[in-house]
Amino acid sequence: MALMNANTLLYGARDAIAYHQAIQLPDDVRAAMFQADRDIRARLRKVTRFVIDSGRAMSYASAEYRRAKQEPLQFELRFLRQGSVVYDTVIDPARRPPQQTDLDDGIYARTSFLSDFEPGLAATKYFELVETALAPLCKERGWRLVTNKDTCVRVVIDEKIHIDLPLYAVPDTEFVTLEKCFQDVTGLKLVAGSARLSTVLDGFSDIRIPTDRVMLAHRKKGWISSDPRALHDWFVRECERHGPQLRRTCRYLKGWRDFLFLEGGPASIALMACAVRSYKEGGWVPQNDRDDLAMLEIAKRLPVFFSATIVNPVLPDAEPLNDWDEVTRKRFVNAANDLHGHMHTALEGTANAEITVRRLQEALGTRVPYRPDLVRAFDKTPARAPVAAVVASPLPLRRPTTSA
Ligand SMILES: [Mg+2]
């Protein structure tokens, strides 16, 4: 049983700024990120318009498409943000540089398909189009274009922010259906109301392009099946089911990962899947005003989850979310064990508020404020000796490790 209540130290209170506030993305960074993204969208729209108006769309068609079809390639772009900014789990990285805040803006080509899973647009030419369109903008702004990521075009805005642009293709026919549904709901054409698309998709779960019709451009593999919206829907559903604490614990876990691993820690989506599983599997009763206990329960399960396969919650047959080699796995399992050790000592292994704070700082870094006054002790005389040793003097903070 927990002896200490450190919820306020994590979540804060009306009059106390704590860990949760410290890991929020600052407003100016958020604003700069969205402005850069709007500029990227504007440039891409302009260039695509030019391609269409000048009758050059067909030059972006795959060889197969040209051979098989007489009619010109349909081709238009739409944009839909995805990932942590939309799930609302984005946090301010602990260690900058090299860590950066990441915005993922999906670019959707509404295009002709050759068959069910084969866009007429050539994946390589799609990359080419986006990179050629953005190169002058990057030059003007002093941004850096990164063209060696397999599944996106990356634009590094500054040392704090990068924007990833994964490139999708959606069949023209499916788009027409989506557009019609959107218009029925909002009374607007998609082009005019695109700013509301994300909200509309949140509100109407039946307005979807079928998952298996959304194709992602891969630099080496051509087109692969991948629907970010399905993952989004899954996480939003789980947050509705388990309450707002789930989202907060995902932020804390990302904060832990960023603090501990300079680069290359467990993927956010893997951490989110582990958090969700901890809530789903039960064996504890989540209390919305006890983020500290929720973190303890998740930390308890994390080494076991990391040791086995973390299945993609929307594509169970796809690659696991933790496709780690054995050395990496061991490192992550050890880190998870340490997190559990610290959480356990902080909440169940001491009745000293200072030790509670120190242990949480060791686990999550000094963005956990040194505020023993925010920790409440329930019972100063534990009936049983706690499992972990009570350390009388504060230990020096752990130095974050870099990945190999
Ligand atoms: Mg990204």
Residues whose N, C-alpha, C, O or C-beta is under 5 A from the ligand:
A	BS01	MG	D102 D104 D164
